[in-house]
Amino acid sequence: MPDRLIRALVSEAIGTFTLCFAGILAISAGNLSGNSNATSLTTVAFAHGLAIFVMVAALGANSGAHFNPAVTAGFVATGRMPLPRGAMYVGAQLAGALVASGLLAGAFGAEVAADGTPVVADTVTVWGALVLEAVATFFLVLVVFGTAVDERAPRAVFPLAIGLTVVLDIMAIGPLTGAAMNPARAFGPALVSGAWDAHWVYWLAPIVGGIAGAYVQHAFLMERGAPTTKTATRGGPAPAEQRFDGI
């Protein structure tokens, strides 16, 4: 396996580990500390958003900083990443989420992982949750493509823009669905805790929303440079689109 690919997969695992580690601890902070004020929607939202912000900035040069199978699905669906590489990215993301969830469960008990597993609120139907998760992930991947892939966007803005999109999504739908927007973020703590209620929602909705967001940018909103002869021959993105694709 080439060194560059190994660095990319390790980066994907570390980034997803960070997201799950910070997110699950933020959700459980009140119970673990005995101070109910330690957990709020704001702290949970910013723990997830800041984790993405700093890890995108730190690791984006290695892997493109997907940290989310829904983001990777968007790149594969639009031809910016080969399917086998995308599958390896997803495997690394799931591994990072599982290690973070297992570590926290080992340190504090499986109930911490259970608390950190996204769940559909009693007042929301499964189909309502499907729509909310799909739309929130659409926003996320739309921003990824619009700020990180489109070379017209200022290069320095994309880590913050992506992180803040996670924040706004969690503030909007967190109390309703847990605002996973990320199959790996749901899978890791679910596997450790056995909390599988409506788990399929957290795979189907983000993948559908992520691919939709990618296609809206790819097909309608982004200006793509004419491909070189080499690009046209092998397929894939034109050079102007290669800034943040992880290929």
Buried (B, 14 or more C-beta within 10 A) or exposed (E): EEEEEEBBBBBBBBBBBBBBBBBBBBBBBBBBEEEEEBBEEEBBBBBBBBBBBBBBBBBBEBBBBBBBBBBBBBBBBBEBBBEEBBBBBBBBBBBBBBBBBBBBBEEBBBEBBBBBBBBBBEEBEEEBBBBBBBBBBBBBBBBBBBBBBBBEBEEEEBBBBBBBBBBBBBBBBBBBBBBBBBBBBBBBBBBBBEBEEBBEBBBBBBBBBBBBBBBBBBEEEBEBEEBEEEBEEEEBBEBBBBBBBBB
